[in-house]
Amino acid sequence: MNNNNIFLIDANAFLTPSKEYYRFSVAPSYWKQINDIAQKGCIKTIDKINKEVCPRDKESDKDDIQLWFENDFKGDVLSTNKQEIVNEYQNIINHLYINEKYSEKAVYRMGWQRRHSRPLIDSDSKSLRLHGYFF
């Protein structure tokens, strides 16, 4: 992995492996490696995923991924309570809307209206890059 890349990951990047492929009881080294990479600043996430990854209040109801995320995750959790973030997220949604790979129905299901925006990726790119983060 190129240490100059920063990957902004969503809740499913935590939830799916923890429930299907890399359960904590089977692959603790996977979660250690995620933390090692996150600690180097290469993996970050946003505060909005807390509702998905950490939905339970009662300690005895918490699953392994919630306990790990709350107590052990070493990556940065970026605040989305900034107008700059909201504006850029809107640009991402706009990109999805104008990109032929995504149906209009799927974008509208997310609750966004069409707005014009500048392209966020070029035709050579395989992923969306925004402010140094890959999506």
C-alpha positions in Angstrom: 0.0 0.0 0.0 1.2 3.5 -0.9 1.6 5.4 2.4 0.5 8.6 0.6 -3.0 7.3 0.1 -5.7 7.9 2.6 -8.8 5.8 2.4 -12.0 7.1 3.9 -14.1 4.1 4.7 -17.7 3.7 5.7 -19.5 1.5 8.2 -19.8 -1.5 5.9 -16.0 -1.7 5.7 -16.2 -2.6 9.4 -19.5 -4.4 9.7 -19.3 -6.8 6.8 -15.9 -8.3 7.7 -16.8 -8.5 11.3 -19.9 -10.5 10.6 -19.0 -12.5 7.6 -15.3 -13.0 6.9 -13.1 -11.8 9.7 -14.9 -12.4 13.0 -12.9 -11.3 16.0 -12.7 -14.8 17.3 -11.4 -16.2 14.0 -9.1 -13.4 12.7 -7.9 -11.1 15.4 -4.8 -10.4 13.2 -7.0 -8.8 10.6 -8.3 -6.2 13.1 -4.8 -5.6 14.4 -3.6 -4.9 10.8 -6.6 -2.5 10.2 -5.5 -0.6 13.3 -1.8 -0.6 12.3 -2.7 0.9 8.9 -5.2 3.3 10.5 -2.6 4.4 13.1 -0.3 5.4 10.2 -3.1 7.7 9.0 -4.0 5.7 5.9 -7.5 4.7 7.0 -10.0 7.2 8.3 -13.7 7.4 8.8 -16.4 9.9 9.6 -18.5 10.5 12.7 -21.7 9.6 10.9 -20.9 5.9 10.9 -21.3 5.8 14.7 -25.0 5.2 14.4 -24.4 2.1 12.3 -21.3 0.6 14.0 -22.2 1.7 17.5 -26.0 1.5 17.8 -26.3 0.0 21.3 -26.1 1.9 24.6 -26.2 -1.0 27.0 -22.8 -2.6 27.4 -24.1 -6.1 27.5 -25.9 -5.6 24.2 -22.8 -4.4 22.3 -21.3 -6.8 19.7 -17.6 -7.3 19.0 -17.4 -4.7 16.3 -19.0 -2.0 18.4 -16.7 -2.8 21.4 -13.6 -2.8 19.1 -14.6 0.5 17.4 -15.4 2.3 20.7 -12.4 1.0 22.6 -9.6 0.0 20.2 -9.9 1.7 16.8 -6.8 3.8 16.3 -7.9 5.7 13.1 -9.1 9.2 12.9 -12.9 9.8 13.0 -13.4 13.0 11.1 -16.1 15.4 12.1 -18.7 16.2 9.4 -20.1 19.2 11.2 -18.5 21.6 8.8 -20.1 23.4 5.9 -17.1 22.5 3.7 -17.8 18.8 4.3 -21.5 19.2 3.5 -20.6 21.0 0.3 -18.2 18.3 -0.8 -20.6 15.5 0.0 -23.1 17.3 -2.1 -20.6 17.3 -4.9 -20.1 13.5 -4.5 -23.9 13.0 -4.8 -24.0 15.2 -7.8 -21.2 13.1 -9.4 -23.2 10.0 -8.8 -26.2 11.6 -10.4 -24.4 12.6 -13.6 -22.5 9.4 -13.9 -24.3 6.9 -16.1 -23.2 4.0 -13.9 -25.8 5.0 -11.2 -29.5 5.1 -11.8 -31.4 8.3 -11.1 -33.7 6.3 -8.8 -30.7 5.2 -6.6 -29.5 8.8 -6.2 -33.0 10.1 -5.4 -33.5 7.4 -2.9 -30.6 9.0 -1.0 -32.7 12.1 -0.8 -30.7 14.4 -3.0 -31.9 16.7 -5.8 -30.0 17.2 -9.0 -27.5 20.1 -9.0 -24.8 20.9 -11.4 -21.2 20.4 -10.2 -17.7 20.1 -11.5 -16.4 16.6 -12.2 -14.7 15.1 -9.2 -12.8 12.3 -11.0 -11.2 12.1 -14.4 -11.9 9.3 -16.9 -8.6 7.5 -16.0 -9.4 7.3 -12.3 -10.7 4.0 -10.8 -12.0 5.6 -7.6 -13.3 8.9 -6.4 -10.6 11.2 -4.8 -11.6 14.2 -2.9 -9.3 16.4 -0.7 -6.7 13.6 -0.7 -9.2 10.9 0.3 -10.3 7.9 -1.8 -14.0 6.8 -1.7 
